[in-house]
Amino acid sequence: MAHFRGTKENLEAYDLIVTGDLGALGSRILKDLTWEKGLDISKNHVDCGEIIYNVIEDEFQGGSGAGCSAVVLNSYFHSKLMTGSLKRILFVATGALLSTVSSGQGESIPCIAHAVVLER
């Protein structure tokens, strides 16, 4: 949301919006939250964790957002950009700064995500 507000880009400017490793549940939550704020990303959002792992919402899913992002970006999406089947993607490699102590104490999990536009 911050990217779209800051750049004044519209959703149609991107072939895909790619996240790191939200998994099936996280992807659904992201789509719901952005829809509530007036942005329907359901048609062009994909998640690297969903690409690698089975898309079953009730299973523990995923691995490392950094790992999933690196693998899928540098293989699958890179080749699609090079062949021209994708022209422009918004790549948001999601990440949580986890601490077993703070989450065990019921504190929130700080997160950061850098939005990078990749163009052919």
Jmol script that loads the backbone (N, CA, C; Angstrom):
load data "model"
ATOM      1  N   MET A   1       0.833  -1.189   0.000  1.00  0.00           N
ATOM      2  CA  MET A   1       0.000   0.000   0.000  1.00  0.00           C
ATOM      3  C   MET A   1       0.871   1.244   0.000  1.00  0.00           C
ATOM      4  N   ALA A   2       1.941   1.209   0.797  1.00  0.00           N
ATOM      5  CA  ALA A   2       2.841   2.365   0.862  1.00  0.00           C
ATOM      6  C   ALA A   2       3.492   2.614  -0.498  1.00  0.00           C
ATOM      7  N   HIS A   3       3.851   1.554  -1.200  1.00  0.00           N
ATOM      8  CA  HIS A   3       4.457   1.695  -2.522  1.00  0.00           C
ATOM      9  C   HIS A   3       3.501   2.408  -3.481  1.00  0.00           C
ATOM     10  N   PHE A   4       2.270   1.975  -3.516  1.00  0.00           N
ATOM     11  CA  PHE A   4       1.309   2.573  -4.435  1.00  0.00           C
ATOM     12  C   PHE A   4       0.984   4.016  -4.059  1.00  0.00           C
ATOM     13  N   ARG A   5       0.913   4.300  -2.769  1.00  0.00           N
ATOM     14  CA  ARG A   5       0.697   5.689  -2.332  1.00  0.00           C
ATOM     15  C   ARG A   5       1.895   6.560  -2.692  1.00  0.00           C
ATOM     16  N   GLY A   6       3.092   6.055  -2.442  1.00  0.00           N
ATOM     17  CA  GLY A   6       4.297   6.846  -2.653  1.00  0.00           C
ATOM     18  C   GLY A   6       4.654   7.082  -4.108  1.00  0.00           C
ATOM     19  N   THR A   7       4.383   6.091  -4.961  1.00  0.00           N
ATOM     20  CA  THR A   7       4.769   6.208  -6.371  1.00  0.00           C
ATOM     21  C   THR A   7       3.641   6.677  -7.274  1.00  0.00           C
ATOM     22  N   LYS A   8       2.416   6.649  -6.760  1.00  0.00           N
ATOM     23  CA  LYS A   8       1.228   6.999  -7.546  1.00  0.00           C
ATOM     24  C   LYS A   8       1.014   6.037  -8.721  1.00  0.00           C
ATOM     25  N   GLU A   9       1.663   4.885  -8.694  1.00  0.00           N
ATOM     26  CA  GLU A   9       1.461   3.852  -9.719  1.00  0.00           C
ATOM     27  C   GLU A   9       0.109   3.201  -9.506  1.00  0.00           C
ATOM     28  N   ASN A  10      -0.462   2.677 -10.575  1.00  0.00           N
ATOM     29  CA  ASN A  10      -1.683   1.902 -10.411  1.00  0.00           C
ATOM     30  C   ASN A  10      -1.345   0.420 -10.535  1.00  0.00           C
ATOM     31  N   LEU A  11      -2.263  -0.392 -10.152  1.00  0.00           N
ATOM     32  CA  LEU A  11      -2.059  -1.835 -10.130  1.00  0.00           C
ATOM     33  C   LEU A  11      -1.739  -2.408 -11.509  1.00  0.00           C
ATOM     34  N   GLU A  12      -2.331  -1.822 -12.527  1.00  0.00           N
ATOM     35  CA  GLU A  12      -2.145  -2.310 -13.892  1.00  0.00           C
ATOM     36  C   GLU A  12      -0.730  -2.059 -14.425  1.00  0.00           C
ATOM     37  N   ALA A  13       0.074  -1.304 -13.710  1.00  0.00           N
ATOM     38  CA  ALA A  13       1.452  -1.048 -14.140  1.00  0.00           C
ATOM     39  C   ALA A  13       2.341  -2.278 -13.981  1.00  0.00           C
ATOM     40  N   TYR A  14       1.852  -3.301 -13.278  1.00  0.00           N
ATOM     41  CA  TYR A  14       2.663  -4.485 -12.981  1.00  0.00           C
ATOM     42  C   TYR A  14       2.009  -5.750 -13.523  1.00  0.00           C
ATOM     43  N   ASP A  15       2.822  -6.598 -14.134  1.00  0.00           N
ATOM     44  CA  ASP A  15       2.338  -7.917 -14.542  1.00  0.00           C
ATOM     45  C   ASP A  15       2.045  -8.763 -13.312  1.00  0.00           C
ATOM     46  N   LEU A  16       2.928  -8.658 -12.323  1.00  0.00           N
ATOM     47  CA  LEU A  16       2.782  -9.435 -11.098  1.00  0.00           C
ATOM     48  C   LEU A  16       3.207  -8.623  -9.893  1.00  0.00           C
ATOM     49  N   ILE A  17       2.589  -8.942  -8.764  1.00  0.00           N
ATOM     50  CA  ILE A  17       3.060  -8.487  -7.457  1.00  0.00           C
ATOM     51  C   ILE A  17       3.487  -9.754  -6.735  1.00  0.00           C
ATOM     52  N   VAL A  18       4.757  -9.838  -6.395  1.00  0.00           N
ATOM     53  CA  VAL A  18       5.338 -11.062  -5.852  1.00  0.00           C
ATOM     54  C   VAL A  18       5.770 -10.825  -4.413  1.00  0.00           C
ATOM     55  N   THR A  19       5.350 -11.726  -3.513  1.00  0.00           N
ATOM     56  CA  THR A  19       5.806 -11.677  -2.122  1.00  0.00           C
ATOM     57  C   THR A  19       6.703 -12.871  -1.842  1.00  0.00           C
ATOM     58  N   GLY A  20       7.391 -12.794  -0.702  1.00  0.00           N
ATOM     59  CA  GLY A  20       8.418 -13.773  -0.366  1.00  0.00           C
ATOM     60  C   GLY A  20       7.903 -15.121   0.079  1.00  0.00           C
ATOM     61  N   ASP A  21       7.392 -15.228   1.281  1.00  0.00           N
ATOM     62  CA  ASP A  21       6.916 -16.514   1.777  1.00  0.00           C
ATOM     63  C   ASP A  21       5.785 -16.298   2.765  1.00  0.00           C
ATOM     64  N   LEU A  22       4.674 -15.803   2.254  1.00  0.00           N
ATOM     65  CA  LEU A  22       3.499 -15.640   3.091  1.00  0.00           C
ATOM     66  C   LEU A  22       2.752 -16.961   3.232  1.00  0.00           C
ATOM     67  N   GLY A  23       2.909 -17.831   2.254  1.00  0.00           N
ATOM     68  CA  GLY A  23       2.162 -19.080   2.246  1.00  0.00           C
ATOM     69  C   GLY A  23       0.720 -18.817   1.859  1.00  0.00           C
ATOM     70  N   ALA A  24      -0.083 -19.882   1.837  1.00  0.00           N
ATOM     71  CA  ALA A  24      -1.478 -19.771   1.404  1.00  0.00           C
ATOM     72  C   ALA A  24      -2.285 -18.881   2.337  1.00  0.00           C
ATOM     73  N   LEU A  25      -2.141 -19.083   3.632  1.00  0.00           N
ATOM     74  CA  LEU A  25      -2.905 -18.288   4.590  1.00  0.00           C
ATOM     75  C   LEU A  25      -2.489 -16.824   4.548  1.00  0.00           C
ATOM     76  N   GLY A  26      -1.189 -16.567   4.572  1.00  0.00           N
ATOM     77  CA  GLY A  26      -0.700 -15.191   4.529  1.00  0.00           C
ATOM     78  C   GLY A  26      -1.089 -14.473   3.254  1.00  0.00           C
ATOM     79  N   SER A  27      -1.071 -15.187   2.130  1.00  0.00           N
ATOM     80  CA  SER A  27      -1.480 -14.584   0.856  1.00  0.00           C
ATOM     81  C   SER A  27      -2.947 -14.189   0.890  1.00  0.00           C
ATOM     82  N   ARG A  28      -3.782 -15.064   1.454  1.00  0.00           N
ATOM     83  CA  ARG A  28      -5.205 -14.746   1.552  1.00  0.00           C
ATOM     84  C   ARG A  28      -5.426 -13.531   2.446  1.00  0.00           C
ATOM     85  N   ILE A  29      -4.704 -13.471   3.554  1.00  0.00           N
ATOM     86  CA  ILE A  29      -4.822 -12.325   4.464  1.00  0.00           C
ATOM     87  C   ILE A  29      -4.376 -11.039   3.770  1.00  0.00           C
ATOM     88  N   LEU A  30      -3.249 -11.093   3.050  1.00  0.00           N
ATOM     89  CA  LEU A  30      -2.765  -9.922   2.309  1.00  0.00           C
ATOM     90  C   LEU A  30      -3.805  -9.452   1.304  1.00  0.00           C
ATOM     91  N   LYS A  31      -4.378 -10.370   0.552  1.00  0.00           N
ATOM     92  CA  LYS A  31      -5.399 -10.005  -0.443  1.00  0.00           C
ATOM     93  C   LYS A  31      -6.621  -9.388   0.233  1.00  0.00           C
ATOM     94  N   ASP A  32      -7.025  -9.946   1.371  1.00  0.00           N
ATOM     95  CA  ASP A  32      -8.168  -9.389   2.103  1.00  0.00           C
ATOM     96  C   ASP A  32      -7.869  -7.983   2.611  1.00  0.00           C
ATOM     97  N   LEU A  33      -6.691  -7.796   3.183  1.00  0.00           N
ATOM     98  CA  LEU A  33      -6.332  -6.484   3.738  1.00  0.00           C
ATOM     99  C   LEU A  33      -6.216  -5.412   2.662  1.00  0.00           C
ATOM    100  N   THR A  34      -5.589  -5.747   1.537  1.00  0.00           N
ATOM    101  CA  THR A  34      -5.463  -4.745   0.475  1.00  0.00           C
ATOM    102  C   THR A  34      -6.829  -4.454  -0.158  1.00  0.00           C
ATOM    103  N   TRP A  35      -7.679  -5.474  -0.288  1.00  0.00           N
ATOM    104  CA  TRP A  35      -9.014  -5.268  -0.834  1.00  0.00           C
ATOM    105  C   TRP A  35      -9.816  -4.319   0.049  1.00  0.00           C
ATOM    106  N   GLU A  36      -9.688  -4.500   1.380  1.00  0.00           N
ATOM    107  CA  GLU A  36     -10.394  -3.613   2.317  1.00  0.00           C
ATOM    108  C   GLU A  36      -9.949  -2.163   2.160  1.00  0.00           C
ATOM    109  N   LYS A  37      -8.718  -1.962   1.706  1.00  0.00           N
ATOM    110  CA  LYS A  37      -8.200  -0.607   1.521  1.00  0.00           C
ATOM    111  C   LYS A  37      -8.374  -0.111   0.085  1.00  0.00           C
ATOM    112  N   GLY A  38      -9.122  -0.861  -0.726  1.00  0.00           N
ATOM    113  CA  GLY A  38      -9.444  -0.409  -2.077  1.00  0.00           C
ATOM    114  C   GLY A  38      -8.520  -0.881  -3.174  1.00  0.00           C
ATOM    115  N   LEU A  39      -7.666  -1.854  -2.913  1.00  0.00           N
ATOM    116  CA  LEU A  39      -6.735  -2.362  -3.924  1.00  0.00           C
ATOM    117  C   LEU A  39      -6.919  -3.873  -4.033  1.00  0.00           C
ATOM    118  N   ASP A  40      -7.422  -4.331  -5.166  1.00  0.00           N
ATOM    119  CA  ASP A  40      -7.673  -5.760  -5.374  1.00  0.00           C
ATOM    120  C   ASP A  40      -6.493  -6.382  -6.115  1.00  0.00           C
ATOM    121  N   ILE A  41      -5.591  -7.004  -5.368  1.00  0.00           N
ATOM    122  CA  ILE A  41      -4.399  -7.617  -5.961  1.00  0.00           C
ATOM    123  C   ILE A  41      -4.600  -9.097  -6.279  1.00  0.00           C
ATOM    124  N   SER A  42      -5.807  -9.598  -6.115  1.00  0.00           N
ATOM    125  CA  SER A  42      -6.039 -11.039  -6.239  1.00  0.00           C
ATOM    126  C   SER A  42      -5.703 -11.599  -7.618  1.00  0.00           C
ATOM    127  N   LYS A  43      -5.815 -10.800  -8.659  1.00  0.00           N
ATOM    128  CA  LYS A  43      -5.551 -11.299 -10.015  1.00  0.00           C
ATOM    129  C   LYS A  43      -4.075 -11.368 -10.371  1.00  0.00           C
ATOM    130  N   ASN A  44      -3.235 -10.545  -9.733  1.00  0.00           N
ATOM    131  CA  ASN A  44      -1.826 -10.562 -10.130  1.00  0.00           C
ATOM    132  C   ASN A  44      -0.850 -10.736  -8.973  1.00  0.00           C
ATOM    133  N   HIS A  45      -1.322 -11.262  -7.850  1.00  0.00           N
ATOM    134  CA  HIS A  45      -0.421 -11.559  -6.738  1.00  0.00           C
ATOM    135  C   HIS A  45      -0.027 -13.029  -6.759  1.00  0.00           C
ATOM    136  N   VAL A  46       1.267 -13.280  -6.589  1.00  0.00           N
ATOM    137  CA  VAL A  46       1.787 -14.631  -6.380  1.00  0.00           C
ATOM    138  C   VAL A  46       2.778 -14.580  -5.235  1.00  0.00           C
ATOM    139  N   ASP A  47       2.949 -15.715  -4.576  1.00  0.00           N
ATOM    140  CA  ASP A  47       3.848 -15.795  -3.438  1.00  0.00           C
ATOM    141  C   ASP A  47       4.893 -16.878  -3.699  1.00  0.00           C
ATOM    142  N   CYS A  48       6.158 -16.556  -3.465  1.00  0.00           N
ATOM    143  CA  CYS A  48       7.244 -17.507  -3.725  1.00  0.00           C
ATOM    144  C   CYS A  48       7.095 -18.780  -2.893  1.00  0.00           C
ATOM    145  N   GLY A  49       6.658 -18.654  -1.650  1.00  0.00           N
ATOM    146  CA  GLY A  49       6.439 -19.835  -0.816  1.00  0.00           C
ATOM    147  C   GLY A  49       5.368 -20.740  -1.382  1.00  0.00           C
ATOM    148  N   GLU A  50       4.317 -20.157  -1.936  1.00  0.00           N
ATOM    149  CA  GLU A  50       3.255 -20.955  -2.555  1.00  0.00           C
ATOM    150  C   GLU A  50       3.745 -21.642  -3.822  1.00  0.00           C
ATOM    151  N   ILE A  51       4.657 -21.018  -4.537  1.00  0.00           N
ATOM    152  CA  ILE A  51       5.202 -21.626  -5.747  1.00  0.00           C
ATOM    153  C   ILE A  51       6.035 -22.859  -5.390  1.00  0.00           C
ATOM    154  N   ILE A  52       6.806 -22.778  -4.319  1.00  0.00           N
ATOM    155  CA  ILE A  52       7.686 -23.881  -3.934  1.00  0.00           C
ATOM    156  C   ILE A  52       6.942 -24.993  -3.205  1.00  0.00           C
ATOM    157  N   TYR A  53       6.065 -24.622  -2.263  1.00  0.00           N
ATOM    158  CA  TYR A  53       5.398 -25.600  -1.403  1.00  0.00           C
ATOM    159  C   TYR A  53       3.979 -25.869  -1.868  1.00  0.00           C
ATOM    160  N   ASN A  54       3.417 -26.972  -1.413  1.00  0.00           N
ATOM    161  CA  ASN A  54       2.008 -27.265  -1.701  1.00  0.00           C
ATOM    162  C   ASN A  54       1.141 -26.140  -1.155  1.00  0.00           C
ATOM    163  N   VAL A  55       0.133 -25.766  -1.918  1.00  0.00           N
ATOM    164  CA  VAL A  55      -0.752 -24.689  -1.506  1.00  0.00           C
ATOM    165  C   VAL A  55      -1.922 -25.281  -0.726  1.00  0.00           C
ATOM    166  N   ILE A  56      -1.669 -25.608   0.538  1.00  0.00           N
ATOM    167  CA  ILE A  56      -2.694 -26.135   1.422  1.00  0.00           C
ATOM    168  C   ILE A  56      -2.691 -25.261   2.659  1.00  0.00           C
ATOM    169  N   GLU A  57      -3.780 -24.533   2.853  1.00  0.00           N
ATOM    170  CA  GLU A  57      -3.818 -23.491   3.867  1.00  0.00           C
ATOM    171  C   GLU A  57      -3.687 -24.025   5.290  1.00  0.00           C
ATOM    172  N   ASP A  58      -4.206 -25.214   5.570  1.00  0.00           N
ATOM    173  CA  ASP A  58      -4.191 -25.675   6.951  1.00  0.00           C
ATOM    174  C   ASP A  58      -2.916 -26.417   7.332  1.00  0.00           C
ATOM    175  N   GLU A  59      -1.981 -26.562   6.413  1.00  0.00           N
ATOM    176  CA  GLU A  59      -0.688 -27.164   6.733  1.00  0.00           C
ATOM    177  C   GLU A  59       0.282 -26.080   7.171  1.00  0.00           C
ATOM    178  N   PHE A  60       1.238 -26.467   8.035  1.00  0.00           N
ATOM    179  CA  PHE A  60       2.343 -25.553   8.309  1.00  0.00           C
ATOM    180  C   PHE A  60       3.093 -25.427   7.002  1.00  0.00           C
ATOM    181  N   GLN A  61       3.325 -24.235   6.571  1.00  0.00           N
ATOM    182  CA  GLN A  61       3.843 -24.047   5.238  1.00  0.00           C
ATOM    183  C   GLN A  61       4.983 -23.045   5.242  1.00  0.00           C
ATOM    184  N   GLY A  62       5.920 -23.262   4.386  1.00  0.00           N
ATOM    185  CA  GLY A  62       6.952 -22.270   4.163  1.00  0.00           C
ATOM    186  C   GLY A  62       8.280 -22.643   4.775  1.00  0.00           C
ATOM    187  N   GLY A  63       9.196 -21.783   4.562  1.00  0.00           N
ATOM    188  CA  GLY A  63      10.540 -21.993   5.056  1.00  0.00           C
ATOM    189  C   GLY A  63      11.104 -20.649   5.428  1.00  0.00           C
ATOM    190  N   SER A  64      11.889 -20.133   4.579  1.00  0.00           N
ATOM    191  CA  SER A  64      12.521 -18.846   4.781  1.00  0.00           C
ATOM    192  C   SER A  64      12.064 -17.909   3.684  1.00  0.00           C
ATOM    193  N   GLY A  65      11.535 -16.756   4.072  1.00  0.00           N
ATOM    194  CA  GLY A  65      11.138 -15.776   3.071  1.00  0.00           C
ATOM    195  C   GLY A  65      12.311 -15.370   2.196  1.00  0.00           C
ATOM    196  N   ALA A  66      13.473 -15.205   2.808  1.00  0.00           N
ATOM    197  CA  ALA A  66      14.668 -14.838   2.036  1.00  0.00           C
ATOM    198  C   ALA A  66      15.060 -15.960   1.093  1.00  0.00           C
ATOM    199  N   GLY A  67      14.988 -17.193   1.562  1.00  0.00           N
ATOM    200  CA  GLY A  67      15.341 -18.341   0.728  1.00  0.00           C
ATOM    201  C   GLY A  67      14.367 -18.541  -0.413  1.00  0.00           C
ATOM    202  N   CYS A  68      13.081 -18.510  -0.108  1.00  0.00           N
ATOM    203  CA  CYS A  68      12.057 -18.686  -1.145  1.00  0.00           C
ATOM    204  C   CYS A  68      12.157 -17.574  -2.184  1.00  0.00           C
ATOM    205  N   SER A  69      12.319 -16.356  -1.723  1.00  0.00           N
ATOM    206  CA  SER A  69      12.417 -15.211  -2.639  1.00  0.00           C
ATOM    207  C   SER A  69      13.613 -15.350  -3.569  1.00  0.00           C
ATOM    208  N   ALA A  70      14.762 -15.684  -3.003  1.00  0.00           N
ATOM    209  CA  ALA A  70      15.980 -15.792  -3.802  1.00  0.00           C
ATOM    210  C   ALA A  70      15.868 -16.894  -4.850  1.00  0.00           C
ATOM    211  N   VAL A  71      15.373 -18.041  -4.440  1.00  0.00           N
ATOM    212  CA  VAL A  71      15.276 -19.182  -5.357  1.00  0.00           C
ATOM    213  C   VAL A  71      14.320 -18.892  -6.503  1.00  0.00           C
ATOM    214  N   VAL A  72      13.109 -18.421  -6.176  1.00  0.00           N
ATOM    215  CA  VAL A  72      12.102 -18.216  -7.208  1.00  0.00           C
ATOM    216  C   VAL A  72      12.445 -17.018  -8.094  1.00  0.00           C
ATOM    217  N   LEU A  73      12.932 -15.930  -7.504  1.00  0.00           N
ATOM    218  CA  LEU A  73      13.290 -14.757  -8.309  1.00  0.00           C
ATOM    219  C   LEU A  73      14.418 -15.081  -9.283  1.00  0.00           C
ATOM    220  N   ASN A  74      15.462 -15.726  -8.795  1.00  0.00           N
ATOM    221  CA  ASN A  74      16.653 -15.953  -9.629  1.00  0.00           C
ATOM    222  C   ASN A  74      16.528 -17.130 -10.580  1.00  0.00           C
ATOM    223  N   SER A  75      15.440 -17.825 -10.528  1.00  0.00           N
ATOM    224  CA  SER A  75      15.231 -18.905 -11.499  1.00  0.00           C
ATOM    225  C   SER A  75      13.969 -18.610 -12.305  1.00  0.00           C
ATOM    226  N   TYR A  76      12.840 -18.810 -11.702  1.00  0.00           N
ATOM    227  CA  TYR A  76      11.558 -18.716 -12.401  1.00  0.00           C
ATOM    228  C   TYR A  76      11.280 -17.319 -12.955  1.00  0.00           C
ATOM    229  N   PHE A  77      11.306 -16.291 -12.111  1.00  0.00           N
ATOM    230  CA  PHE A  77      10.949 -14.943 -12.575  1.00  0.00           C
ATOM    231  C   PHE A  77      12.033 -14.331 -13.450  1.00  0.00           C
ATOM    232  N   HIS A  78      13.296 -14.603 -13.158  1.00  0.00           N
ATOM    233  CA  HIS A  78      14.378 -14.071 -13.991  1.00  0.00           C
ATOM    234  C   HIS A  78      14.233 -14.557 -15.432  1.00  0.00           C
ATOM    235  N   SER A  79      13.976 -15.842 -15.607  1.00  0.00           N
ATOM    236  CA  SER A  79      13.846 -16.367 -16.973  1.00  0.00           C
ATOM    237  C   SER A  79      12.624 -15.779 -17.679  1.00  0.00           C
ATOM    238  N   LYS A  80      11.530 -15.550 -16.957  1.00  0.00           N
ATOM    239  CA  LYS A  80      10.344 -14.944 -17.568  1.00  0.00           C
ATOM    240  C   LYS A  80      10.597 -13.484 -17.958  1.00  0.00           C
ATOM    241  N   LEU A  81      11.375 -12.774 -17.169  1.00  0.00           N
ATOM    242  CA  LEU A  81      11.750 -11.402 -17.544  1.00  0.00           C
ATOM    243  C   LEU A  81      12.670 -11.409 -18.758  1.00  0.00           C
ATOM    244  N   MET A  82      13.613 -12.341 -18.803  1.00  0.00           N
ATOM    245  CA  MET A  82      14.557 -12.389 -19.921  1.00  0.00           C
ATOM    246  C   MET A  82      13.880 -12.766 -21.234  1.00  0.00           C
ATOM    247  N   THR A  83      12.879 -13.634 -21.182  1.00  0.00           N
ATOM    248  CA  THR A  83      12.180 -14.025 -22.411  1.00  0.00           C
ATOM    249  C   THR A  83      11.113 -13.014 -22.816  1.00  0.00           C
ATOM    250  N   GLY A  84      10.781 -12.100 -21.923  1.00  0.00           N
ATOM    251  CA  GLY A  84       9.786 -11.089 -22.235  1.00  0.00           C
ATOM    252  C   GLY A  84       8.359 -11.486 -21.894  1.00  0.00           C
ATOM    253  N   SER A  85       8.171 -12.677 -21.317  1.00  0.00           N
ATOM    254  CA  SER A  85       6.801 -13.061 -20.956  1.00  0.00           C
ATOM    255  C   SER A  85       6.299 -12.254 -19.752  1.00  0.00           C
ATOM    256  N   LEU A  86       7.213 -11.699 -18.989  1.00  0.00           N
ATOM    257  CA  LEU A  86       6.900 -10.711 -17.959  1.00  0.00           C
ATOM    258  C   LEU A  86       7.680  -9.449 -18.281  1.00  0.00           C
ATOM    259  N   LYS A  87       7.033  -8.320 -18.151  1.00  0.00           N
ATOM    260  CA  LYS A  87       7.706  -7.046 -18.452  1.00  0.00           C
ATOM    261  C   LYS A  87       8.040  -6.254 -17.191  1.00  0.00           C
ATOM    262  N   ARG A  88       7.157  -6.328 -16.197  1.00  0.00           N
ATOM    263  CA  ARG A  88       7.365  -5.501 -15.004  1.00  0.00           C
ATOM    264  C   ARG A  88       6.733  -6.193 -13.801  1.00  0.00           C
ATOM    265  N   ILE A  89       7.533  -6.405 -12.766  1.00  0.00           N
ATOM    266  CA  ILE A  89       6.992  -6.999 -11.546  1.00  0.00           C
ATOM    267  C   ILE A  89       7.380  -6.147 -10.340  1.00  0.00           C
ATOM    268  N   LEU A  90       6.485  -6.157  -9.373  1.00  0.00           N
ATOM    269  CA  LEU A  90       6.762  -5.531  -8.079  1.00  0.00           C
ATOM    270  C   LEU A  90       7.113  -6.667  -7.140  1.00  0.00           C
ATOM    271  N   PHE A  91       8.348  -6.684  -6.685  1.00  0.00           N
ATOM    272  CA  PHE A  91       8.876  -7.773  -5.866  1.00  0.00           C
ATOM    273  C   PHE A  91       9.004  -7.278  -4.432  1.00  0.00           C
ATOM    274  N   VAL A  92       8.237  -7.880  -3.532  1.00  0.00           N
ATOM    275  CA  VAL A  92       8.231  -7.474  -2.126  1.00  0.00           C
ATOM    276  C   VAL A  92       8.633  -8.686  -1.296  1.00  0.00           C
ATOM    277  N   ALA A  93       9.922  -8.788  -1.030  1.00  0.00           N
ATOM    278  CA  ALA A  93      10.445  -9.933  -0.272  1.00  0.00           C
ATOM    279  C   ALA A  93      10.161  -9.706   1.210  1.00  0.00           C
ATOM    280  N   THR A  94       9.077 -10.270   1.654  1.00  0.00           N
ATOM    281  CA  THR A  94       8.608 -10.054   3.019  1.00  0.00           C
ATOM    282  C   THR A  94       9.552 -10.682   4.033  1.00  0.00           C
ATOM    283  N   GLY A  95       9.560 -10.133   5.218  1.00  0.00           N
ATOM    284  CA  GLY A  95      10.391 -10.691   6.265  1.00  0.00           C
ATOM    285  C   GLY A  95       9.952 -10.247   7.640  1.00  0.00           C
ATOM    286  N   ALA A  96      10.034 -11.178   8.572  1.00  0.00           N
ATOM    287  CA  ALA A  96       9.715 -10.879   9.963  1.00  0.00           C
ATOM    288  C   ALA A  96      10.995 -10.976  10.779  1.00  0.00           C
ATOM    289  N   LEU A  97      11.148 -10.083  11.716  1.00  0.00           N
ATOM    290  CA  LEU A  97      12.319 -10.072  12.587  1.00  0.00           C
ATOM    291  C   LEU A  97      11.946 -10.835  13.861  1.00  0.00           C
ATOM    292  N   LEU A  98      12.019 -12.155  13.769  1.00  0.00           N
ATOM    293  CA  LEU A  98      11.526 -13.016  14.843  1.00  0.00           C
ATOM    294  C   LEU A  98      12.494 -13.104  16.009  1.00  0.00           C
ATOM    295  N   SER A  99      11.933 -13.137  17.189  1.00  0.00           N
ATOM    296  CA  SER A  99      12.675 -13.387  18.414  1.00  0.00           C
ATOM    297  C   SER A  99      11.829 -14.315  19.273  1.00  0.00           C
ATOM    298  N   THR A 100      12.374 -15.439  19.657  1.00  0.00           N
ATOM    299  CA  THR A 100      11.599 -16.377  20.480  1.00  0.00           C
ATOM    300  C   THR A 100      11.221 -15.755  21.823  1.00  0.00           C
ATOM    301  N   VAL A 101      12.052 -14.856  22.311  1.00  0.00           N
ATOM    302  CA  VAL A 101      11.762 -14.210  23.597  1.00  0.00           C
ATOM    303  C   VAL A 101      10.569 -13.272  23.465  1.00  0.00           C
ATOM    304  N   SER A 102      10.608 -12.356  22.486  1.00  0.00           N
ATOM    305  CA  SER A 102       9.522 -11.375  22.366  1.00  0.00           C
ATOM    306  C   SER A 102       8.206 -12.036  21.971  1.00  0.00           C
ATOM    307  N   SER A 103       8.230 -13.009  21.055  1.00  0.00           N
ATOM    308  CA  SER A 103       6.976 -13.659  20.684  1.00  0.00           C
ATOM    309  C   SER A 103       6.456 -14.517  21.831  1.00  0.00           C
ATOM    310  N   GLY A 104       7.343 -15.100  22.627  1.00  0.00           N
ATOM    311  CA  GLY A 104       6.934 -15.864  23.803  1.00  0.00           C
ATOM    312  C   GLY A 104       6.307 -14.983  24.872  1.00  0.00           C
ATOM    313  N   GLN A 105       6.655 -13.712  24.871  1.00  0.00           N
ATOM    314  CA  GLN A 105       6.091 -12.764  25.825  1.00  0.00           C
ATOM    315  C   GLN A 105       4.825 -12.101  25.293  1.00  0.00           C
ATOM    316  N   GLY A 106       4.369 -12.547  24.119  1.00  0.00           N
ATOM    317  CA  GLY A 106       3.143 -12.002  23.550  1.00  0.00           C
ATOM    318  C   GLY A 106       3.313 -10.666  22.864  1.00  0.00           C
ATOM    319  N   GLU A 107       4.544 -10.271  22.568  1.00  0.00           N
ATOM    320  CA  GLU A 107       4.778  -8.993  21.897  1.00  0.00           C
ATOM    321  C   GLU A 107       4.609  -9.152  20.391  1.00  0.00           C
ATOM    322  N   SER A 108       4.424  -8.044  19.717  1.00  0.00           N
ATOM    323  CA  SER A 108       4.249  -8.089  18.265  1.00  0.00           C
ATOM    324  C   SER A 108       5.565  -8.462  17.587  1.00  0.00           C
ATOM    325  N   ILE A 109       5.453  -8.897  16.345  1.00  0.00           N
ATOM    326  CA  ILE A 109       6.625  -9.274  15.567  1.00  0.00           C
ATOM    327  C   ILE A 109       6.899  -8.156  14.564  1.00  0.00           C
ATOM    328  N   PRO A 110       8.004  -7.427  14.735  1.00  0.00           N
ATOM    329  CA  PRO A 110       8.306  -6.366  13.769  1.00  0.00           C
ATOM    330  C   PRO A 110       8.625  -6.966  12.404  1.00  0.00           C
ATOM    331  N   CYS A 111       8.135  -6.329  11.370  1.00  0.00           N
ATOM    332  CA  CYS A 111       8.338  -6.823  10.009  1.00  0.00           C
ATOM    333  C   CYS A 111       8.849  -5.706   9.126  1.00  0.00           C
ATOM    334  N   ILE A 112       9.521  -6.124   8.069  1.00  0.00           N
ATOM    335  CA  ILE A 112      10.018  -5.161   7.097  1.00  0.00           C
ATOM    336  C   ILE A 112       9.870  -5.775   5.715  1.00  0.00           C
ATOM    337  N   ALA A 113       9.600  -4.957   4.743  1.00  0.00           N
ATOM    338  CA  ALA A 113       9.501  -5.444   3.361  1.00  0.00           C
ATOM    339  C   ALA A 113       9.968  -4.322   2.432  1.00  0.00           C
ATOM    340  N   HIS A 114      10.923  -4.651   1.592  1.00  0.00           N
ATOM    341  CA  HIS A 114      11.402  -3.689   0.609  1.00  0.00           C
ATOM    342  C   HIS A 114      10.724  -3.989  -0.723  1.00  0.00           C
ATOM    343  N   ALA A 115      10.133  -2.996  -1.332  1.00  0.00           N
ATOM    344  CA  ALA A 115       9.501  -3.156  -2.637  1.00  0.00           C
ATOM    345  C   ALA A 115      10.506  -2.785  -3.718  1.00  0.00           C
ATOM    346  N   VAL A 116      10.742  -3.725  -4.626  1.00  0.00           N
ATOM    347  CA  VAL A 116      11.688  -3.512  -5.710  1.00  0.00           C
ATOM    348  C   VAL A 116      10.944  -3.740  -7.034  1.00  0.00           C
ATOM    349  N   VAL A 117      11.057  -2.793  -7.955  1.00  0.00           N
ATOM    350  CA  VAL A 117      10.443  -2.946  -9.265  1.00  0.00           C
ATOM    351  C   VAL A 117      11.486  -3.502 -10.210  1.00  0.00           C
ATOM    352  N   LEU A 118      11.134  -4.606 -10.859  1.00  0.00           N
ATOM    353  CA  LEU A 118      12.009  -5.220 -11.854  1.00  0.00           C
ATOM    354  C   LEU A 118      11.358  -5.075 -13.218  1.00  0.00           C
ATOM    355  N   GLU A 119      12.108  -4.520 -14.163  1.00  0.00           N
ATOM    356  CA  GLU A 119      11.566  -4.264 -15.505  1.00  0.00           C
ATOM    357  C   GLU A 119      12.462  -4.870 -16.563  1.00  0.00           C
ATOM    358  N   ARG A 120      11.839  -5.274 -17.636  1.00  0.00           N
ATOM    359  CA  ARG A 120      12.599  -5.775 -18.790  1.00  0.00           C
ATOM    360  C   ARG A 120      12.845  -4.620 -19.727  1.00  0.00           C
TER     361      ARG A 120
END
end "model"
wireframe off; spacefill off
backbone 0.3
color backbone group
